[in-house]
C-alpha cells in the first residue's frame, strides 16, 4: 500500500525524474510539468470555463468555488504522476541510467506494457488516501479517491477500469519509486494551497474535470512553452513545496498567454441590435423571438423553432443564441448541420455574423473531416500566419480567424464559435477517445442543431443522449426544423428536461412557431397565437403539386411514363422560355445519369450543372459556391440553368428555383426540397407564375402500383416512400405553412393504417428503427445519472 511520507526530506522531489524529453535538448523535470499543468488548469477555470460549467463542478464536489478551483488544479497537477515509474523512465536511456547510478532506484524495471495513465490511476487511491480522501463506499467506482484516480487515468482520452486485481501494480516500482510518487503528490498538493478532500465527486463533474485536465495538459505540453521555461529557469536542484508554490505563482502570466495564443481567451460581444447584425429588418418569426422570448429568458433551456424553409430560422437561432449566451455566460455557440456542404455554406454566414458581433478576437472554426480542403477556411489560415498582403478581416480588432492551435485534431470544438457536421457533437456521447474533451467544448456554448428532422433513428437516439447531457450541464440548446414530427420534438425535449432534472408537463411545438423549455426553473414559453398568425401570414405559399408516374427504364425510350421522357416534358419550359429548375435525385448514380441525359438534350444557352456528395471536397465547394452565387437570394439569374443534384441541396442552402422536380422521397424530405421552389419574391418567367413541384412517383410495369426502384437500395425505408405516395394521391397542392405539419404527422405518426401492404412495411420500418436505437445504445456513454 502506497502512502505519503511526511518527513521533510521525503518532500523533496528528485529533479532527475523527467516528464518530457521528445524534441528537447534536456529532459524536462516531471514536477515542473505537473506544476505547469496545474497553473494552466487554474487559468482555464478563471478564463475558459463558462459559469454553468463551474456551477456543475462546484455542485458535483459539494463545496464552494474557491475550494473547487484548488481541487481541479491539484488533480490536473497529478495527471502524469504515473510517469514516476521505472517502465516510463527507462524510455530515456540516458536519464534512466543517471537515476540508477547511485543505486537508490532498484527493483522492478518493468516491461514497458504499463502505460503511465494506467499507472497513475493504480497508484493514486492509496496516495490520496494518505491525504484523507475517502476509500469507503458501496461501489469502488463511487469512492472519492478512486473517482479522482479515474480522472487522472482518463487524461489520455479513455476512462479505465482498474478497481479489481491488476498485474500492473507490480510494475509501479517500490522503495524509492514509491517515495517519489508520494513526494510529487505532497509537493503539488502544497503548491496549490493544500485543499481538503471533497465530500463527493459526481459523474457529471468528473467528466468536465477530465476534459479540463486533458486541455491543460495539451497546452502545457507544447514544445515552444517547454523550451521557453527551460531557458528561463534551467533544471532546478531544489524541488520542494515552497519552490513548487513559487513556480505556480510565476506561471500565472505565461499560462494566460498560452490560452490567448491558442484562441481560448474569453471573447466579448457588442451590444448590437438585429439590423446591426444582419443586412435586413427582422421578419415575423424573428420579431416574435426578439419581442416575446428574449425579454423573459433568465437562464439556459431548450428552444425549438419550427417554420417553413426560407423563413429565417438561422437568423432567429443566432439572435436567440446571443441572448442565451449572455444570460448563461456561454463563450459562444456550435452550429451543427447534417452535411459538409451545408456546413461550408453556414461557415461563411456565421463568420460574417461573428465579425459584426465580436468585440475583439473570437475564433470561428469549421469542423468536418474535409474542412482543411475548404478554400476560404484554408486561405484565412494562411493569412493568419502572415501571408503578405492578405486581408483577414475588415476590422482587425474583431478577427475571427481560428489560430493554428485550434485547427489541430479534436481541438476545433473548443473554439468560442464553431460550425460543423453534427457527428462532431455526437462523438461526445459515443465511447470514443477524448469524448470528455468534446463535452467540455460543447457544454460551455449554445448548441444549435439545424435540420433536426434530417437524421435517422441511430443518430436521433444519440441526439437524445446528447440532449440529456447538455440538459445536465445547463447548456442552452436551439433546435431548428421545417418538418419536425411532433413525436421527435417531444422526445428531444423530454431527454433535455430529464438531464436537467426539471421535467415539465408535456409540451407541443406549434407550427410555425417556437417553444422554450427552461433547464432549471420557471415555466415553458411559447409563441403567442397572434405572433404565430403573423408568421404564417408572412410567407404563405401554395405549391402546385404535379405527381407524375414514372418507370426507371434503360435502353430506347418507348413508354410515355419512362422517367427520361417525363423529365424532358416537365423541363421543356426552361428550354423554351428560360428560367431555372432543379432536379433532385435520390442517389448519386441517378443524378449522374440524369445530368448526362439533360445535358445532351438541353439547347445551347441553357446551362446544366451537377452537384452531389461524391465530388472531391474542394470541387464540391466550388460548385456549391457557384450555384449559390447564381441561384441564391441575390444571385445572377440572367442565364437559364438546370441544376441536377442529390439531397445535398435540400437542407440549409438558400437556393431559389422557378421549378422543382424531385424523385419521390419521404414527406419531410419532400417538403424540404419543395422549399427551394420560388423561395423569394422576384420576377419570374411567364411559365412560372405559380410555384410548381413535380414529383416523379416510381411505378411497377403496369404503371399503376407504387414500387421502390431497385437502384435506390435502402436510401429510404419502403414504408416512408409508400406512405408519402399514398398521402400525395389526390392532392393537387400543398399550402405552406398551414398544412405542412398535417402532412408530416400523417406519414410519421399515423393514427391508423388500413392498407395491409403499408401495415407490413410499417412493421418492417419500426423493427429497423428499433435495431438502430439498440446499436446507438451499445455505443453511447451512459446517461448523466
Secondary structure as UniProt FT lines:
FT   HELIX           8..11
FT   TURN            15..16
FT   STRAND          18..20
FT   TURN            22..23
FT   STRAND          28..29
FT   HELIX           30..47
FT   HELIX           51..60
FT   TURN            61..62
FT   HELIX           65..77
FT   TURN            78..80
FT   HELIX           81..83
FT   HELIX           86..89
FT   TURN            90..91
FT   HELIX           93..100
FT   TURN            101..102
FT   HELIX           116..129
FT   TURN            130..132
FT   HELIX           140..142
FT   HELIX           144..153
FT   TURN            154..156
FT   HELIX           167..171
FT   HELIX           176..191
FT   TURN            192..193
FT   HELIX           203..220
FT   HELIX           223..233
FT   HELIX           241..262
FT   HELIX           274..277
FT   HELIX           284..288
FT   HELIX           289..293
FT   HELIX           294..296
FT   STRAND          301..306
FT   TURN            309..310
FT   HELIX           313..328
FT   STRAND          333..337
FT   HELIX           340..357
FT   STRAND          364..367
FT   TURN            369..370
FT   HELIX           371..373
FT   HELIX           375..384
FT   TURN            385..386
FT   TURN            388..389
FT   HELIX           396..398
FT   HELIX           405..407
FT   TURN            409..411
FT   HELIX           412..414
FT   STRAND          417..421
FT   HELIX           423..426
FT   HELIX           427..429
FT   TURN            433..434
FT   HELIX           435..443
FT   STRAND          446..449
FT   TURN            452..453
FT   HELIX           457..472
FT   TURN            473..474
FT   STRAND          477..481
FT   HELIX           486..500
FT   STRAND          513..518
FT   STRAND          525..526
FT   HELIX           529..538
FT   STRAND          541..551
FT   TURN            560..561
FT   HELIX           563..577
FT   STRAND          580..584
FT   HELIX           588..601
FT   TURN            604..605
FT   STRAND          607..611
FT   TURN            613..614
FT   HELIX           617..631
FT   TURN            633..634
FT   STRAND          641..645
FT   HELIX           647..649
FT   STRAND          659..663
FT   HELIX           667..674
FT   TURN            675..676
FT   HELIX           686..688
FT   STRAND          692..699
FT   TURN            701..702
FT   HELIX           710..712
FT   TURN            713..714
FT   HELIX           718..728
FT   TURN            729..730
FT   STRAND          733..736
FT   TURN            737..739
FT   HELIX           740..748
FT   HELIX           756..779
//
